[in-house]
Amino acid sequence: MSATPFRPPEHRRFEDTAMNVGFIGLGIMGRPMAGHLADAGHTLFVYDINPAPEDLLAKGATACGSSREVAQKADIVFTMVPDTPHVQAALFGPNGVAEGLSAGKIVVDMSSISPIETKAFAQRINELGCDYLDAPVSGGEVGAKAASLTIMVGGPDKAFETVKPLFEKMGKNITLVGGNGDGQTTKVANQIVVALTIEAVGEALLFASKAGADPAKVRQALMGGFASSRILEVHGERMVKRTFDPGFRIELHQKDLNLALAGARALGVSLPNTATCQELFNACAAQGGKAWDHSGMVRALELLANHEIGQNHRVTEPAE
């Protein structure tokens, strides 16, 4: 028997009300995000293809045997899985979320997937009498652990207001962009900006290093000017220090740029620099770099230049 649906009155906020919350997908991102909801006192039901993490169970989470069971027990169901087919399987596959829903519940997908498919998923969930929010995030593992994610939401206002107190336990910059699919469209746009900025920072530091300047000091100088960015700060440092452990894996950014380029074809627009960045990621993957941090794109640029950032710079001791 399914739990009684949670039906909040209009315009009411639930900052201090414990909710029955489900979370499907407990990987690098989902695990800390679900943990923040448990820490906030919500009743948490979880499912993953792997055994539920012990730290979540220690916080009071209940491990379920399927996505269907999560949907039966929770009033708001979150999914956080790698790609579009995984969301489709979690929602509509055998023992999926759709089989466990009852009218009045809310499904929130926080994965980064196709905006077009998202609209179709939302329609199918709406036909079951439930609301759907697409709410992809930016900020990576660091942001998930720190509860500082940027959350880009598409869907109806009322459902957003109901879920917003939960979003606020996982992120800081939370924006309702528009209707279903608009959250995913915003995330694709975010990934275009991030990829192109990584490429620009890589070119700049490579140019400086090849010219004989200290790339670390060049980066420091640029941080005080108009070229300053979060990418220059974080990924510029990774490039200089050669620290390419993820972070955010190249193969995941490839997936996001595939969504951008496929969407561009469908819309009849050209994204030439997005395509260039994807080819640079492809070159990294060909060198065994699918699991590198996406700042490792610079390695493809270094290969083209036959020069590694910093290799010609020598630190000299000041004259006495």
N, C-alpha and C positions, 0 to 999 in steps of 0.2 A: 504494500500500500504506500502510495507516495505521500510526502509531507504536505501539510496544508500550505497552499501558495502564499507567498509574502506579497501583499498588495498595499503599498504605501499610499496614503491619501495624497492628493495633488499638492504641490508646492511645499511639502514638508521635507525637512532634512533629517537625516538619521545619524548624525555624528556620534551619538552616545548609545545607539541601539545596536545590540548584538544581532548579527544576521547569520542565517545558515548559508554558508558560502562553499561552493565547489571549485576545485582547481585541478585541471587536467594538463599534465606536462610539467614535470618537476626536474628539468635540466638545469643548465648553468644559470639561466634567467628565472625560470619558474620557481625553482626551489627557494631562493631568497624572497621573491615576491610573495609567495604563499606564506612564508614565515612571518612577514610583516603583518599579514592579515590575522594570523594566529596570535601574534604578540598583541594585537589591538583588541583581543577578546572575542573575536568572532568564532562561531562554531564552524570548523573546517573539515570538509570531506575531500579527499585527494585520490587521484589515480594517475599512474604512469605505467608504461610497459615494463619498467624496472621496479623492483621493490621500493616502497615509499621510504624516503630517507629517515633515519632514526631521529635526527634532530627535529623534524616536523612532528613525528609521533610523540616525542617527548614534550612538545608544546601543546599537545592535546588533539592533534589532527587525527581523523579516522581514515584508515586506508580502505578504499573500496575495491571491488573486484572488476569493475568496468566503468566506462564513461556513463553508461545507462544508470548504474547505481548512484553515481555522483548526482546526476540530474534528478533522480527520484528524491534524494535526500536534501538537496540544496535548493534555495530560492533564486540564487544568482550563481551562474556557472561560468567560470573563466577557462579559456583554453590558451595555452602558450606552447606551441609546437613549431617545428622548423619551417614547413612549407605548405603550399596550398593543398596537395594531396593528403597531408597529415591532418589538416583541419577537416577536410571532407570526410576522412575516415573516422575521426573522433566524433563528428557531429552526426553523420548519416550512415556509417558502417554498421555491421552487426553489433548489437549491444552498445550502440552509440548514444550520444546525448539525446537525439530526437526521440528515441524510444522511451526515454525516462521522463520527458517533460510533461507538465500539465499547464493549463492556461494560467497566465499571469506571471510566469517566471521570466527571467532575463538571461540571455546568453551573451557573453562578452568575449570576443576573440582578440587576444593581444599579440598574436603572431604577426609576422610581416608576410603578407600573401597578395595574390592578385586582386586588385580592386574590382575587376569585372566579375570574378567568381564570388567575391564577397557579397556583391549585390544579389546574386542568385541564392547564396546561402541564407542571407537575411530574409528573402522572400519565403523560402521554405520554412524557416523558423516562425515567421509571422503567421503563416498558414496554420500553425499549431496553437495560435493564440498567445504567442510569446514575443517579447521584444528582443532586438538584436543590436548590439553595438560592436563596431570594429574599432579597436583601440590599440594600434601598434605603438611601440615605444622606441625611444632613442636614449642612449646613455650606456648601453652595454652592461657587462657584468658588474663593473664598478658602480654604475648607477642603480642597478637592481639591488645590490647589497646595501647601498647607502640610502635607499628609498628616495632617490633624487631624479628618477626617470622623467623624461619629457613624454607625455602621453597625448596622442593625436586621435581624436574620437570622431566617429561618424555614426549618426543614428538619431532617434527621436529625443526631444528635449526632456520629456518626463523621465524616460529611462536613464538618461545621463544624470539628471539630478539625483535619482535614487542611488546610482552607483558611485557618484562623485566622492562621497566620503571614503569609499574603499580605494578609489584611485589615489586619494590624498595620502593613504598609508603607503603607497608604492612610488609616488612621484611628486614633483614640485611644480612643473609647468604643464598644466592640464587644460586642453582647449577643445571645445566642441566645434569642429570645423564646419560640419554640415550634415547631410544625410548619409545613409549607409553607403560605404565605398569611399567617402571623402577622407576618412581617417587613413585608409590604406593609400590613397592617392597622395596624401601629404607625406606619408612615410617614404614612398618612392621618390618624391621630390627631395626629401631630406637626404636620401642616399645618393642622389645625383650630385647635390651640393658637396657632400662629404667626399665622394670619389674624386670630383674635379679639384677640390681643394687639396687633397692628398697629393694628387698629381702635380699641382702647382708648387706646393712646398717641396716636393721631391726634386723638381726641375731647378728651383731656386737654390737649394742647398747643394745640389750637384754642380751647378754652374759656379757657385762660390768656391767650392772645394777644388774643382778643376783649375780655377784661376789662382789657387794658392792661398786663399783666405781660410781662416779657421772657421769651419761651419758652425761650431758651437757658439762662437762669438758673433757670427753673422746672425744666427737665430736670435740671440739675446738682443742684438740691436734692432732687429725687425719687430720684436715683441713690443717695442715702445712706439711703433709707428702705425701707419694706416694699414699695413699688411698684417697686423696682428690678428690672430684667430685662435680658437681653441685647437684647431688642427695643427697649427704651427707650434703651439705650446706643447701639446701632448705627443703628437706623432712626429713633429720635428725632432723632439728629444729622442724618440725611439730610433729615428734614422741616424742621428749622430752617435748614439750609444750602441747601435746595432742590437737592439732588444726587440725581437720580432715574435716573441711568444704571444699568443692571443690572450686578451682583448676580443676582438671581433675578427673571426676567421675570413680569409679571402674567399673561400668557397661560399660563405653566406652572402658576402657582398656581390659576388658573381650572380647569385640567385636574384638579388634585389635589382641589379642592373638588367638582368634578363627581363624582369617585369617592366622596367622602364622602356626598354627597346621594343618589346612586344606591344606595349601600350602605345608607343609612338607610331609604330606601323599601323595600328588600328585607327589612330587618330589622324594619320596622314601628316605627321610632323617629323622633322629631322632633328636628331640629337647627336650631332657629329662628335662632340667631345666626350659625351657619355660612351659612345661606341669605342673611342680611342682608349678610354680608361678600362673598358671591359677587355679589350685586346691586351692591355698591359697586365691585367689580372690573369688572363689566359696564359700569357707568357710565364708568369710566376707559377701558375699551376703546372705548366709543362716542365718546370724545373723542380717539381716536388713540393711546391709551396702552397697547396690548397689550405693547409692548416696554419700558415703564417698569419700573423696579424695583418690587417689590410694596409697598414703603413708600409708593409713589405713590398708594396707596389714599386717603391723606389728601386728595388733590386732589378726590375726589368729595365728601368731607365739607366741604371749603372751598367748593365750588360750592353746596352746600346752605345754607351759612352766609353766602354772599356775602362771605367774608373769607379772606384768605390769612395763614397763620401768620407773625407778625412784621411785618405791613404797617403797623400803627399804632404800633409801638414805635419810639421815637427815643432814640438813645444821647446822653446829655447829659454834657458835661464837668464834672468836679467843680469846685465853687467854690474859688477861690484864697483 
